[in-house]
């Protein structure tokens, strides 16, 4: 429930500062969370990025104001954070389906976007299967790339999938397998720093060589307790669905909370049939 409370506090903060030029970094700082962890949690629980939420709320209020007052379009645009009438008109029209001036001159239906209220709902009596596993710290030989928090958790973002495709084609997989203790592959993810607007993602293996090939690095995974979830499906789409259930079902309702450490996907031939991969998240009791 603490996660839900934090998100609701974040929403209240955003509502109180809709006319200020705030970003998800400001909200994360207010909640004393890392930028990465807050942005990922908010996006997976609500289905929106913080930027989308702020934009939708501001455009909703701007539409109401234009419909119910005689305020100039330019003044409303500036009030809700748009530097030019052109950028405001483009965003407003995309959101409401009618331009600000047409709305002012002839009226029209407005799209309303109300403040979010996050609640836990149990649907269909489904239980989310998982296991707890303690594991000592370990090292992975990885090819690492940095990604921006801003759009990485949008539903149509495929930058990490492209990273895997490129790694398969450019010889990265071959180098990893040549230096691997085991055939398992890992997709490891973690924040760079609490205030960073970027995070690191690595494709790696349990290294069997002391010499690190050029362009690769060692990723240290700390010892901890892990909650492990199976991604059931035949394609990568099951990963996003499993992450969504972790944040919407497991974390709010369990006695565990996720730590701000490395999490990873494990790809192994030893997994059950029908299991695309496993997601491992570091946890502790609340």
VOLUM-710876 format. One line per field, with one value per residue: residue in one letter; x, y, z of N, C-alpha, C in turn; residue number from 1. Coordinates in steps of 0.05 Angstrom, whole numbers. Last residue first. Layout:
// residues N
resn = [a,...]
nc1 = [X,...]
nc2 = [Y,...]
nc3 = [Z,...]
cac1 = [X,...]
cac2 = [Y,...]
cac3 = [Z,...]
cc1 = [X,...]
cc2 = [Y,...]
cc3 = [Z,...]
resi = [NUM,...]
***
This chain:
// residues 286
resn = [x,x,x,x,x,x,x,x,x,x,x,x,x,x,x,x,x,x,x,x,x,x,x,x,x,x,x,x,x,x,x,x,x,x,x,x,x,x,x,x,x,x,x,x,x,x,x,x,x,x,x,x,x,x,x,x,x,x,x,x,x,x,x,x,x,x,x,x,x,x,x,x,x,x,x,x,x,x,x,x,x,x,x,x,x,x,x,x,x,x,x,x,x,x,x,x,x,x,x,x,x,x,x,x,x,x,x,x,x,x,x,x,x,x,x,x,x,x,x,x,x,x,x,x,x,x,x,x,x,x,x,x,x,x,x,x,x,x,x,x,x,x,x,x,x,x,x,x,x,x,x,x,x,x,x,x,x,x,x,x,x,x,x,x,x,x,x,x,x,x,x,x,x,x,x,x,x,x,x,x,x,x,x,x,x,x,x,x,x,x,x,x,x,x,x,x,x,x,x,x,x,x,x,x,x,x,x,x,x,x,x,x,x,x,x,x,x,x,x,x,x,x,x,x,x,x,x,x,x,x,x,x,x,x,x,x,x,x,x,x,x,x,x,x,x,x,x,x,x,x,x,x,x,x,x,x,x,x,x,x,x,x,x,x,x,x,x,x,x,x,x,x,x,x,x,x,x,x,x,x,x,x,x,x,x,x]
nc1 = [167,223,251,278,293,264,268,230,246,216,177,152,140,173,216,287,336,353,338,342,319,321,330,351,392,352,313,267,198,170,121,72,27,-2,32,64,24,-8,20,72,64,34,74,110,78,73,127,134,103,128,166,130,101,91,100,150,151,188,215,246,305,349,420,482,485,523,563,585,641,636,660,697,741,731,766,792,773,714,662,605,540,522,478,462,438,422,415,380,373,371,391,388,410,441,427,385,384,381,398,384,425,427,460,502,560,604,626,653,624,577,595,609,558,529,558,554,511,462,450,450,405,366,374,361,307,287,298,263,208,148,94,86,142,189,224,221,254,300,342,395,459,484,533,546,578,586,567,574,536,516,470,401,338,274,206,161,94,32,-22,-88,-152,-204,-223,-187,-181,-151,-129,-127,-114,-141,-121,-164,-192,-201,-247,-252,-310,-345,-356,-353,-339,-296,-268,-258,-227,-183,-163,-190,-207,-189,-162,-108,-96,-107,-67,-20,-27,-33,17,51,29,37,93,102,58,38,-11,-4,4,-49,-78,-57,-73,-129,-156,-217,-269,-292,-304,-270,-220,-223,-227,-177,-143,-154,-134,-81,-65,-73,-38,12,15,14,59,99,94,61,10,-5,-2,39,81,91,105,152,186,191,214,263,289,295,284,248,224,182,208,237,194,177,222,224,179,173,142,130,63,11,8,17,-21,-17,32,18,-19,14,47,9,-1,48,49,5,24,67,42,16]
nc2 = [-104,-144,-132,-150,-145,-188,-221,-254,-303,-319,-352,-414,-459,-502,-471,-462,-475,-439,-372,-307,-262,-193,-156,-99,-67,-26,-7,-60,-67,-100,-147,-167,-144,-107,-76,-118,-149,-112,-72,-90,-141,-128,-103,-144,-176,-144,-141,-195,-210,-191,-226,-290,-329,-338,-316,-303,-313,-280,-275,-234,-243,-214,-207,-181,-143,-148,-112,-121,-105,-92,-81,-58,-113,-164,-174,-233,-276,-310,-321,-286,-295,-242,-189,-125,-71,-4,51,114,185,227,221,221,171,139,99,42,-18,-84,-138,-195,-252,-321,-384,-419,-404,-373,-341,-321,-334,-306,-253,-256,-266,-220,-182,-181,-153,-180,-179,-125,-108,-133,-106,-54,-60,-66,-15,16,19,45,44,56,86,83,117,172,189,162,139,92,65,-2,-53,-120,-155,-207,-202,-231,-232,-247,-301,-302,-329,-323,-337,-337,-331,-318,-284,-307,-281,-263,-222,-170,-122,-59,-2,63,130,177,233,286,279,306,313,345,381,400,470,538,578,607,573,530,555,567,516,463,396,352,354,339,365,418,426,421,465,508,509,521,572,606,584,559,534,533,555,609,611,598,640,682,666,669,711,698,693,626,574,553,563,529,478,476,477,428,394,410,392,337,322,337,304,253,255,259,210,163,114,71,68,31,44,99,97,64,95,142,122,100,145,182,156,194,234,262,305,278,263,313,330,292,300,372,438,496,505,493,447,437,406,361,341,327,288,250,237,214,169,144,133,98,55,39,23,-24]
nc3 = [78,59,-6,-71,-140,-189,-249,-296,-345,-409,-432,-422,-451,-406,-357,-369,-390,-426,-407,-388,-341,-328,-266,-228,-180,-135,-97,-82,-71,-15,9,20,-33,-63,-95,-121,-152,-184,-211,-217,-240,-285,-315,-324,-357,-402,-418,-431,-473,-519,-538,-544,-521,-450,-386,-345,-276,-226,-161,-116,-77,-32,-50,-72,-133,-190,-232,-295,-333,-405,-472,-505,-506,-455,-397,-370,-343,-363,-356,-332,-347,-393,-418,-433,-392,-383,-340,-347,-335,-302,-233,-179,-165,-221,-257,-244,-286,-311,-356,-383,-393,-412,-404,-413,-373,-375,-435,-478,-522,-513,-523,-577,-599,-585,-616,-671,-690,-683,-630,-621,-649,-617,-567,-584,-596,-545,-526,-557,-565,-540,-532,-478,-444,-418,-443,-442,-397,-384,-438,-430,-446,-450,-448,-446,-392,-348,-281,-216,-155,-87,-75,-65,-49,-76,-82,-139,-162,-193,-174,-182,-199,-193,-226,-195,-148,-147,-114,-144,-155,-192,-232,-254,-321,-380,-433,-493,-516,-575,-588,-615,-649,-626,-591,-625,-663,-630,-614,-656,-637,-611,-563,-578,-625,-609,-571,-600,-637,-602,-577,-619,-633,-590,-549,-501,-452,-400,-388,-399,-454,-470,-449,-480,-532,-528,-477,-442,-432,-413,-423,-461,-439,-394,-416,-442,-399,-374,-414,-416,-365,-368,-410,-388,-343,-369,-401,-361,-335,-379,-363,-336,-281,-270,-304,-291,-236,-239,-272,-242,-194,-212,-237,-195,-129,-80,-50,-70,-93,-132,-166,-183,-212,-252,-283,-277,-280,-286,-260,-261,-229,-176,-153,-185,-167,-115,-124,-148,-104,-70,-101,-98,-43,-38,-68,-36,10,0]
cac1 = [159,197,253,257,303,265,277,237,238,239,195,162,121,162,194,261,326,341,352,334,336,307,339,332,390,377,324,290,221,173,148,87,44,-16,13,76,42,-19,-8,68,81,21,49,118,86,49,112,151,95,105,174,144,119,84,89,136,153,162,219,220,292,327,394,467,488,495,562,563,630,643,643,669,737,734,741,797,782,741,681,631,559,525,502,457,459,412,433,386,379,349,397,377,383,443,455,390,387,372,400,378,411,432,440,487,535,605,605,664,652,577,585,629,580,521,557,574,537,473,450,471,431,368,377,387,326,284,313,292,222,177,103,78,118,167,230,202,231,276,329,370,443,475,515,547,555,600,559,583,549,524,494,423,362,300,226,177,121,52,2,-65,-126,-194,-222,-206,-176,-175,-123,-139,-104,-144,-122,-141,-194,-182,-241,-244,-283,-342,-349,-358,-363,-314,-276,-273,-253,-199,-172,-170,-216,-201,-191,-121,-91,-123,-95,-25,-22,-55,-7,54,30,9,82,117,66,65,-8,-11,26,-26,-83,-54,-45,-116,-143,-188,-262,-282,-320,-298,-227,-220,-249,-202,-142,-161,-162,-98,-63,-87,-67,2,15,-6,33,96,87,85,18,-6,-23,14,70,83,82,129,178,180,188,244,283,280,301,252,249,176,189,251,211,159,213,246,179,178,153,144,92,18,2,38,-16,-41,29,40,-27,-7,58,23,-23,38,69,5,0,72,60,0]
cac2 = [-77,-141,-136,-142,-146,-161,-222,-228,-297,-312,-337,-391,-437,-498,-488,-452,-492,-463,-397,-323,-285,-215,-168,-120,-80,-39,9,-44,-70,-76,-140,-157,-164,-125,-63,-99,-160,-133,-68,-64,-138,-143,-88,-121,-186,-152,-117,-182,-220,-176,-207,-266,-337,-328,-338,-289,-325,-283,-284,-244,-237,-231,-197,-203,-146,-152,-124,-111,-123,-85,-94,-51,-85,-155,-163,-210,-253,-301,-343,-286,-301,-271,-202,-153,-88,-31,33,89,162,225,219,244,178,154,108,70,-4,-57,-125,-167,-234,-293,-365,-409,-419,-397,-347,-315,-344,-336,-261,-250,-285,-247,-180,-198,-140,-177,-205,-141,-99,-140,-135,-60,-55,-88,-38,21,-6,48,38,30,89,67,88,157,204,155,161,100,82,23,-35,-97,-142,-193,-208,-213,-245,-229,-286,-307,-314,-337,-321,-351,-322,-337,-280,-304,-292,-282,-249,-178,-150,-75,-30,44,103,167,204,276,285,288,318,321,380,382,443,518,562,620,600,526,544,589,535,483,422,348,359,329,336,405,429,403,438,501,505,496,550,598,597,583,533,524,526,600,617,582,613,682,669,643,707,701,708,654,588,550,576,558,488,474,498,453,392,414,421,353,318,349,333,261,252,280,235,175,141,69,85,30,17,91,112,56,68,143,135,83,121,189,160,170,222,237,310,291,242,297,346,294,277,348,415,480,508,517,445,452,432,377,350,347,313,262,249,239,189,153,150,123,69,48,47,0]
cac3 = [85,73,23,-53,-112,-177,-221,-286,-318,-392,-449,-407,-451,-433,-365,-361,-368,-437,-403,-411,-345,-341,-291,-233,-206,-144,-119,-76,-90,-31,0,43,-19,-45,-77,-103,-132,-167,-205,-204,-217,-263,-308,-308,-331,-388,-410,-411,-447,-508,-517,-555,-542,-477,-401,-367,-302,-240,-189,-124,-103,-36,-40,-59,-104,-179,-205,-280,-313,-377,-452,-509,-511,-483,-407,-387,-327,-369,-351,-345,-325,-385,-407,-442,-403,-389,-354,-333,-352,-320,-262,-193,-156,-196,-255,-246,-261,-313,-330,-389,-375,-418,-396,-436,-378,-359,-416,-452,-521,-511,-497,-557,-604,-575,-586,-659,-692,-710,-643,-608,-658,-645,-570,-573,-618,-564,-514,-559,-570,-542,-559,-488,-461,-407,-443,-459,-407,-369,-424,-442,-430,-463,-435,-465,-405,-370,-308,-237,-178,-108,-69,-83,-40,-78,-70,-118,-159,-184,-189,-164,-207,-174,-236,-216,-153,-152,-119,-126,-157,-165,-227,-237,-293,-368,-405,-481,-505,-552,-596,-594,-655,-645,-582,-600,-671,-642,-594,-649,-648,-637,-563,-554,-623,-630,-563,-578,-646,-621,-561,-605,-652,-597,-573,-507,-480,-405,-386,-372,-436,-479,-439,-450,-525,-532,-503,-442,-455,-408,-403,-465,-464,-391,-399,-458,-418,-361,-406,-440,-372,-348,-412,-413,-340,-349,-413,-381,-321,-368,-374,-365,-293,-255,-305,-318,-245,-224,-280,-269,-194,-198,-251,-219,-152,-96,-41,-57,-72,-111,-153,-167,-189,-233,-265,-292,-266,-306,-258,-275,-258,-191,-140,-186,-195,-120,-111,-163,-128,-62,-97,-124,-55,-24,-77,-64,11,0]
cc1 = [162,192,226,266,283,275,278,244,247,228,220,183,129,140,185,239,298,329,337,351,325,327,319,339,366,373,352,300,243,198,147,116,58,1,1,55,51,-1,-19,39,75,38,35,93,95,55,88,136,111,96,151,150,135,105,80,126,137,167,192,222,264,312,374,441,472,498,533,561,608,631,652,649,707,729,746,771,787,748,709,648,586,542,500,482,449,434,419,403,383,353,371,381,371,415,459,419,392,375,394,377,407,415,448,466,520,582,611,645,664,605,586,620,602,544,550,575,560,502,464,472,453,396,381,393,355,304,311,308,252,190,133,90,112,140,207,206,211,251,304,358,418,458,509,525,564,578,578,574,556,538,500,446,385,322,252,197,136,79,24,-40,-104,-167,-211,-201,-196,-167,-150,-130,-116,-136,-126,-144,-169,-180,-221,-235,-277,-313,-346,-351,-370,-341,-298,-284,-270,-226,-190,-181,-195,-212,-205,-152,-107,-120,-113,-55,-29,-51,-30,30,32,9,53,106,78,73,18,-6,21,-2,-59,-58,-40,-86,-129,-176,-232,-277,-311,-315,-257,-228,-248,-226,-167,-161,-171,-127,-81,-87,-83,-28,4,-8,11,69,83,76,45,1,-26,-8,43,70,72,104,153,171,175,216,261,271,284,272,254,200,182,233,226,175,195,238,202,176,156,158,106,48,10,33,4,-37,5,37,-7,-17,38,35,-12,16,60,25,-1,48,65,17]
cc2 = [-72,-112,-133,-145,-135,-164,-193,-231,-268,-309,-329,-377,-412,-477,-482,-471,-483,-481,-420,-349,-302,-237,-188,-132,-99,-51,-1,-29,-51,-80,-114,-148,-151,-144,-82,-85,-140,-142,-88,-60,-112,-141,-102,-105,-163,-161,-123,-158,-207,-185,-191,-246,-314,-336,-327,-311,-308,-294,-290,-250,-249,-223,-220,-193,-169,-159,-125,-126,-109,-106,-85,-64,-79,-125,-153,-200,-229,-277,-335,-309,-305,-273,-231,-168,-115,-47,7,71,138,202,216,243,200,163,122,77,25,-44,-95,-152,-207,-276,-337,-388,-405,-416,-373,-323,-340,-347,-291,-259,-281,-267,-207,-198,-157,-168,-203,-169,-117,-132,-144,-90,-60,-85,-62,-3,-4,21,42,23,62,73,71,127,188,166,151,123,90,38,-11,-78,-123,-181,-193,-222,-223,-243,-267,-290,-322,-319,-337,-332,-340,-325,-299,-301,-287,-295,-270,-208,-160,-103,-44,16,85,137,198,246,275,295,297,327,353,381,426,490,541,604,612,553,540,579,557,502,443,373,353,330,324,375,414,402,417,472,495,489,523,574,589,598,560,522,515,571,607,586,594,654,668,644,680,695,713,668,616,567,575,573,519,485,499,477,417,412,427,382,335,346,347,291,261,279,257,200,148,95,81,45,15,64,103,71,59,116,134,96,105,165,167,176,195,222,285,296,254,275,330,309,278,325,391,456,490,523,469,450,449,405,368,358,335,288,262,253,215,173,161,143,97,64,57,25]
cc3 = [114,80,35,-24,-93,-148,-211,-256,-311,-364,-434,-424,-436,-432,-393,-371,-358,-415,-416,-409,-368,-346,-302,-260,-206,-171,-126,-101,-82,-48,-16,36,5,-29,-56,-85,-112,-145,-185,-197,-202,-238,-285,-298,-313,-359,-394,-400,-425,-480,-505,-533,-554,-496,-428,-386,-322,-268,-201,-153,-104,-62,-41,-47,-94,-150,-196,-254,-297,-358,-424,-490,-517,-486,-435,-400,-344,-352,-356,-337,-337,-360,-402,-434,-412,-402,-359,-352,-335,-340,-278,-223,-172,-190,-228,-244,-264,-286,-332,-363,-389,-400,-404,-430,-401,-365,-401,-429,-494,-509,-493,-530,-583,-577,-574,-628,-678,-711,-670,-621,-646,-656,-599,-574,-609,-587,-532,-548,-571,-546,-563,-515,-474,-422,-433,-459,-423,-383,-409,-425,-445,-444,-452,-455,-427,-388,-327,-264,-198,-131,-93,-75,-59,-68,-70,-107,-139,-183,-177,-181,-186,-182,-218,-223,-172,-158,-125,-133,-135,-167,-198,-232,-278,-338,-394,-452,-493,-543,-571,-604,-634,-648,-600,-590,-647,-651,-606,-629,-639,-649,-589,-556,-600,-629,-584,-571,-625,-631,-579,-588,-638,-616,-578,-531,-488,-434,-398,-368,-407,-460,-446,-438,-495,-524,-504,-469,-457,-434,-397,-447,-469,-416,-397,-442,-435,-380,-392,-433,-396,-356,-392,-416,-365,-346,-394,-394,-340,-352,-363,-379,-323,-269,-291,-319,-273,-233,-266,-278,-221,-199,-238,-234,-176,-118,-54,-46,-56,-87,-129,-152,-171,-208,-245,-272,-285,-292,-277,-273,-274,-221,-156,-174,-198,-148,-115,-151,-145,-86,-87,-121,-82,-36,-64,-74,-17,0]
resi = [286,285,284,283,282,281,280,279,278,277,276,275,274,273,272,271,270,269,268,267,266,265,264,263,262,261,260,259,258,257,256,255,254,253,252,251,250,249,248,247,246,245,244,243,242,241,240,239,238,237,236,235,234,233,232,231,230,229,228,227,226,225,224,223,222,221,220,219,218,217,216,215,214,213,212,211,210,209,208,207,206,205,204,203,202,201,200,199,198,197,196,195,194,193,192,191,190,189,188,187,186,185,184,183,182,181,180,179,178,177,176,175,174,173,172,171,170,169,168,167,166,165,164,163,162,161,160,159,158,157,156,155,154,153,152,151,150,149,148,147,146,145,144,143,142,141,140,139,138,137,136,135,134,133,132,131,130,129,128,127,126,125,124,123,122,121,120,119,118,117,116,115,114,113,112,111,110,109,108,107,106,105,104,103,102,101,100,99,98,97,96,95,94,93,92,91,90,89,88,87,86,85,84,83,82,81,80,79,78,77,76,75,74,73,72,71,70,69,68,67,66,65,64,63,62,61,60,59,58,57,56,55,54,53,52,51,50,49,48,47,46,45,44,43,42,41,40,39,38,37,36,35,34,33,32,31,30,29,28,27,26,25,24,23,22,21,20,19,18,17,16,15,14,13,12,11,10,9,8,7,6,5,4,3,2,1]
***
